[in-house]
Amino acid sequence: MNWTEVNGTALRYEVSGEGGTPLVLVHEMGGTLESWDQVMPALRPGRLVLRHDWRGAGQSEKLALPVTFQTMAGDIAALLDAVGITGRVALAGCAVGAGIALTFAGLYPERTAAVVAMAPATGMAAERRAGMLERVAQTEALGMAAVVEESFAGSYPPEVRHDAAVYREFRARWIANDPRSYANIYRMLIHAELGSVLGAIACPVLAVAGTQDRLRPPAVVEPIAAGIPGARFMAIESGHFMAVQTPDVVADAINGFLRPLGF
């Protein structure tokens, strides 16, 4: 693992593999670059892969103030420059990470070859915002352990706890998040308005929904795909944290979308 200072923050990242169109992996809210560990073996042969901890996540610099999707996308652009990756890249993101990947595609079309957006989080209905802000305040005041059961009931339900050891490790890593940083990232999602960004995306996009995802099921993801010009929609047997819960299915979806495109 490596660290670098870019775009006004310090990020932890990893570059592995070589060849092909570079692939940038963007983890979910509450996750880290390790969220992709079990997906990586199926992605690396013949392909360069970049993954990182967002600002505020994992071992990257923590967040004292709210941030925006645009800033997170700018972090990726600056990180690509820092590690010397030029030309277009493909991106795969999960949940809020998918929202960041889509924002990157909208802001940096000349650098984006394609996007796989899994359970994409691109904003929040106005009627849910007050309740979610209360949950954010609870997280800041009481810590991650106080909200893990409520959160995982929708995002990591028993139906997708296929591997008990993987579930225990992910849960512990999730609880270890910095509550203030997590809360500020949650505020980013609550106040996001990405409709115009999504409508400007010009690259191929695959939007993926998990049939066991209680937070962002297919009925929520399919309309998001419809708002992205030319985007494809796919439902897979998975939950919200897809890369952790069903890594083989996720790897097949990514490879199956990118390879026919020549990426």
Order of alpha helices (4+ residues) and beta strands (2+ residues): beta-beta-beta-alpha-beta-alpha-beta-alpha-beta-alpha-alpha-alpha-alpha-alpha-beta-alpha-beta-alpha-alpha
